[in-house]
Amino acid sequence: MKPQKEIANKEYYENAWSQWDDMKSFGPGSRHVRRLVFHMLQGIQFSSYLDAGCGAGTLLWDIHHRYPSVEVSGVEFADTGVEISKQKNPYAKIYQLNLEKEALSDTFDLVTCVDVLEHIHDDISAIRNLRKMTAKYLLVVVPTGPLFEQERLKVGHVHGYSREEVNRKLEDAGFTLLRRMAWGFPFYNLYRRLVMNLPTESVSGKFDFKKQLIAKLTYWLLFFNLPFWGDRYLVLCEVKSAI
């Protein structure tokens, strides 16, 4: 078994993004998270946008096509993610950046950080760097609950969050919490645990017709989750103080 510090290194994510692109595009959990992101953004006005930890650029693509007048940018840790994201989003500015250690000098009306913080050992430093890049709003999405061993080994998670912990860290970094949503009970919670015990290739790599069909059916099943409870936690914040 690899030590916890070893799994979240750069080489790991270089290899991972070559396998995760279709999972982010077609995976039922990822599709619902993007749907919920747009739900959380209703009524928010922004002219510049940054996806912090943009990975393969799937959310960037969706934001651009939903808000075509908004200037979109992304930062990503791994070379592979940067290259895939650039190919998918030629209109966007994509930068390579280690969120744990640095921030862009620019600020953006809206910053999203989706399924990222649970991968970062020093998440407090990462949230402080998010604050430096946020002019108005930050939207964070994380899984909550215990740190499952299979998630640590298979997808590089290093935190098992509670909602209270996430709230406290965001407020300590200088944010006011505007909207909060928990989602996933019961079907996503069960799906999350099932996926972690399946062979890695069943949910990664290229999604052929069979994989896409299973993903689509699961996506529709997840609409039957309760709207107020579950393992996925979304928080929309507003900057409350100057740095």
For each residue, the residues with C-beta under 8 A, 3 or more apart:
1: 153
2: 6 7 153
3: 6 7
4: 7 8 152 158
5: 8 9 121
6: 2 3 9
7: 2 3 4 12 152 153 156 158
8: 4 5 12 13 119 120 121 156 158
9: 5 6 12 13
10: 13 14 77 78
11: 14 15
12: 7 8 9 15 16 156
13: 8 9 10 16 17 77 78 80 81 156
14: 10 11 17 18 78 79 80
15: 11 12 18 19 80
16: 12 13 19 20 78 80 155 156
17: 13 14 20 21 55 56 78 80 81 84
18: 14 15 21 80
19: 15 16 23 204 205
20: 16 17 23 24 55 56 204
21: 17 18 24 25 56 58 84
22: 25 26 27 204 205 206 207 211
23: 19 20 26 27 30 203 204 207
24: 20 21 27 30 55 56 58
25: 21 22 30 56 58 207
26: 22 23 30 31 207 211 212 215 216
27: 22 23 24 30 31 203 215
28: 31 32 191 215 216 218 219 221 222
29: 32 33 188 191 192 195 222 232
30: 23 24 25 26 27 33 34 58
31: 26 27 28 34 35 219
32: 28 29 35 36 183 188 219 222 232
33: 29 30 36 37 114 115 141 232
34: 30 31 37 38 58 59 62
35: 31 32 38 39
36: 32 33 39 40 141 181 183 232 234
37: 33 34 40 41 59 112 114 139 141 234
38: 34 35 41 42 62 66
39: 35 36 42 181
40: 36 37 139 179 181 234 236
41: 37 38 44 110 139 236
42: 38 39
43:
44: 41 110 137 236
45: 109
46: 49 67 70 108 109 110 136 137
47: 69 70 71 109
48: 70 71 73 108 109 110 135
49: 46 63 67 70 71 72 73 108 109 110 111 112
50: 72 73 74 75 104 108 110 111 112 133
51: 54 57 59 60 63 72 73 74 75 111 112 114
52: 74 75 99 111 112 113 116 130 133
53: 75 76 77 99 113 114 115 116 119
54: 51 57 59 60 74 75 76 81 85 94
55: 17 20 24 58 76 81 84 85
56: 17 20 21 24 25 81 84 85 88
57: 51 54 60 61 74 81 84 85 86 88 89 92 94
58: 21 24 25 30 34 55 61 62 88
59: 34 37 51 54 62 63 112 114
60: 51 54 57 63 64 72 74 85 88 89 92
61: 57 58 64 65 88 89
62: 34 38 58 59 65 66
63: 49 51 59 60 66 67 70 72 112
64: 60 61 67 68 70 72 89 91 92
65: 61 62 68
66: 38 62 63
67: 46 49 63 64 70
68: 64 65
69: 47
70: 46 47 48 49 63 64 67
71: 47 48 49
72: 49 50 51 60 63 64 89 91 92 93
73: 48 49 50 51 92 93 94 95 106 108
74: 50 51 52 54 57 60 85 89 92 93 94 95
75: 50 51 52 53 54 94 95 96 97 99 104
76: 53 54 55 81 82 85 94 95 96 97
77: 10 13 53 81 96 97 98 99
78: 10 13 14 16 17 81 82
79: 14 82 83 96
80: 13 14 15 16 17 18 83 84
81: 13 17 54 55 56 57 76 77 78 84 85
82: 76 78 79 85 86 94 95 96
83: 79 80 86 87
84: 17 21 55 56 57 80 81 87 88
85: 54 55 56 57 60 74 76 81 82 88 89 92 94
86: 57 82 83 89 90 92 94
87: 83 84 90
88: 56 57 58 60 61 84 85
89: 57 60 61 64 72 74 85 86 92 94
90: 86 87
91: 64 72
92: 57 60 64 72 73 74 85 86 89
93: 72 73 74
94: 54 57 73 74 75 76 82 85 86 89
95: 73 74 75 76 82 104
96: 75 76 77 79 82
97: 75 76 77 102 103 104
98: 77 101 102
99: 52 53 75 77 102 103 113 116 120 126 129 130
100: 120 121 122 123 125 126 129
101: 98 125 129
102: 97 98 99 129
103: 97 99 129 130 132 133
104: 50 75 95 97 133
105:
106: 73 133
107: 132 133 134 135
108: 46 48 49 50 73 111 133 134 135
109: 45 46 47 48 49 135 136 137
110: 41 44 46 48 49 50 136 137 138 139
111: 49 50 51 52 108 130 133 134 137 138 139
112: 37 49 50 51 52 59 63 138 139 140 141
113: 52 53 99 116 117 126 130 138 139 140 141
114: 33 37 51 53 59 139 140 141
115: 33 53 118 119 141 142 143
116: 52 53 99 113 119 120 126
117: 113 120 123 126 127 140 142 159 161 166
118: 115 123 142 143 157 158 159 160 161
119: 8 53 115 116 155 156 157 158
120: 8 99 100 116 117 123 126 158 159
121: 5 8 100 158
122: 100 125 126
123: 100 117 118 120 126 127 159 169
124: 127 128 169 172 173
125: 100 101 122 128 129
126: 99 100 113 116 117 120 122 123 129 130
127: 117 123 124 130 131 169 170 173
128: 124 125 131 132 173
129: 99 100 101 102 103 125 126 132 133
130: 52 99 103 111 113 126 127 133 134 138 140 173
131: 127 128 134 138 173 174 175 239 243
132: 103 107 128 129 243
133: 50 52 103 104 106 107 108 111 129 130
134: 107 108 111 130 131 137 138 175 239
135: 48 107 108 109 239
136: 46 109 110 238 239
137: 44 46 109 110 111 134 178 236 237 238 239
138: 110 111 112 113 130 131 134 170 175 236 237 238 239
139: 37 40 41 110 111 112 113 114 234 235 236 237
140: 112 113 114 117 130 166 170 234 235 237
141: 33 36 37 112 113 114 115 232 233 234 235
142: 115 117 118 159 161 166 232 233
143: 115 118 151 157 161 192 231 232 233
144: 160 161 162 163 166 182 231 232 233
145: 148 160 161 231
146: 160
147: 151 152 157 158 159 160
148: 145 151 152 157 160 193 196
149: 152 153
150: 153 154 196 197
151: 143 147 148 154 155 157 196
152: 4 7 147 148 149 155 156 157 158
153: 1 2 7 149 150
154: 150 151 196 200
155: 16 119 151 152
156: 7 8 12 13 16 119 152
157: 118 119 143 147 148 151 152 160
158: 4 7 8 118 119 120 121 147 152
159: 117 118 120 123 142 147
160: 118 144 145 146 147 148 157
161: 117 118 142 143 144 145 165 166 233
162: 144 165 166
163: 144 166 167 180 182 233
164: 167 168
165: 161 162 168 169
166: 117 140 142 144 161 162 163 169 170 233 235
167: 163 164 170 171 177 180 235
168: 164 165 171 172
169: 123 124 127 165 166 172 173
170: 127 138 140 166 167 173 175 177 235 237
171: 167 168 175 176 177
172: 124 168 169
173: 124 127 128 130 131 169 170
174: 131 239 240 241 243
175: 131 134 138 170 171 237 238 239 240
176: 171 237 238 239 240
177: 167 170 171 180 235 236 237
178: 137 236 237 238
179: 40 234 235 236
180: 163 167 177 233 234 235 236
181: 36 39 40 228 233 234
182: 144 163 228 229 230 232 233 234
183: 32 36 188 225 227 228 229 230 232 234
184: 187 188 189 192 222 225 229 230 231 232
185: 188 189 225 226 229 230 231
186: 189 190 225 226 230
187: 184 190 191 221 222 224 225
188: 29 32 183 184 185 191 192 222 225 230 231 232
189: 184 185 186 192 193 230 231
190: 186 187 193 194
191: 28 29 187 188 194 195 218 222
192: 29 143 184 188 189 195 196 231
193: 148 189 190 196 197
194: 190 191 197 198
195: 29 191 192 198 203
196: 148 150 151 154 192 193
197: 150 193 194
198: 194 195 202 203
199: 202
200: 154 203 204
201: 204 205
202: 198 199 211
203: 23 27 195 198 200
204: 19 20 22 23 200 201
205: 19 22 201
206: 22 211
207: 22 23 25 26 211 212 215
208: 211 212
209: 212 213
210: 213 214
211: 22 26 202 206 207 208 214 215
212: 26 207 208 209 215 216
213: 209 210 216 217
214: 210 211 217 218
215: 26 27 28 207 211 212 218 219
216: 26 28 212 213 219 220
217: 213 214 220 221
218: 28 191 214 215 221 222
219: 28 31 32 215 216 222 223
220: 216 217 223
221: 28 187 217 218 224
222: 28 29 32 184 187 188 191 218 219 225
223: 219 220
224: 187 221
225: 183 184 185 186 187 188 222 230
226: 185 186 229 230
227: 183
228: 181 182 183
229: 182 183 184 185 226
230: 182 183 184 185 186 188 189 225 226
231: 143 144 145 184 185 188 189 192
232: 29 32 33 36 141 142 143 144 182 183 184 188
233: 141 142 143 144 161 163 166 180 181 182
234: 36 37 40 139 140 141 179 180 181 182 183
235: 139 140 141 166 167 170 177 179 180
236: 40 41 44 137 138 139 177 178 179 180
237: 137 138 139 140 170 175 176 177 178
238: 136 137 138 175 176 178
239: 131 134 135 136 137 138 174 175 176
240: 174 175 176
241: 174
242:
243: 131 132 174
